[in-house]
Amino acid sequence: PEVVRLLVSYEKHDDEGSSQTSLYLKITVFRWVNTAIVTRWTTPTLATLGDGSNDLIKTVNALMISEMFVSPLLRYFDCMTILDRHYFAPRAKTEEELFGYFNGGWYNLADRCTDFTKVLLLCTFYSAFYPLVYFLGAGILFFQYWMDKFLLLRSWQNAPMIGPETSQFSRTYFNTLALLLGTIASTYAYFGSPFTMLCSCAQNNKECILPATLEFTNVTVNNGTVLPTLQASNEGHYFCNQESYNRFPPLPQGQGPNKWMTDDQEHLSRLYGMTCVVVL
């Protein structure tokens, strides 16, 4: 945000509302890419639905918990405001200087709107993988609303007069874009599920040779974890690349000769694919 504010300071705006809208646009794009899009792109396919600490579900859950508790508490425990009121104020030389230390912290409307929009994108973008994210998102908005209201009335200093440009811009463009990106992300999520890179031998009419025993001991998985015992499936599977499909919209026909979807999944994926085109 500090770099963005520096860039906005070189721009020419007629009023504070226009400046805040420009600031909101830049900060939102940066935070969306940093929190939602990069997280999804850098997660390997096999780590999408895993239970490891670095897997996608755990990462999203950590992001949401951080937004629910860490961000509001950091705004409440504003170090500079506490330092001004409890250290510099008692040592002020004049009454005017004393009152200056009690002006309160500075807040930015564009920054606050960005946090709300980021939560909306995280909810829509990862809802197919993690439906609980909607409840976490509701909790985040609840905590942030009351924390911001308390700080606005009790702690923050008065901001310049700002019109409705930022909120209107957010509702018109970024809220709509968040719903659109969420629909596209959900479409690809249902298309690639269950993210195992495996296809059933029986479903694809292929002959697979099963091992003589289906129980293994001291198995080391990809993340280095050693499992004392592992019970293998009695149904044969073979490797199939689920990442090779890069067309839009993702429809069941894109599986090719190696199918990994069930009949219900194909139906759901087809509905989501057509809905995605309509929404777009």
Secondary structure, DSSP 4 states (H G I P E B T S, - for coil): -HHHHHHHHTS--SSHHHHHHHHHHHHHHHHHIIIIIHHHHTS-GGGSS--STTSHHHHHHHHHHIIIIIHHHHHHS-HHHHHIIIIIGGG-SSHHHHHHTTS-----HHHHHHHHHHHHHHHHHHTTT-TTHHHHHHHHHHHHHHHHHHHHHHTSPPPPP--SHHHHHIIIIIHHHHHHHHHHHHHHHHHHTT-SSEEETTTTT---PPPS-SEEEEEE-TTS-EEEEEE--SS-EEE--TT----SS--GGGGTTS----HHHHHHHHHHHHHHHHH-
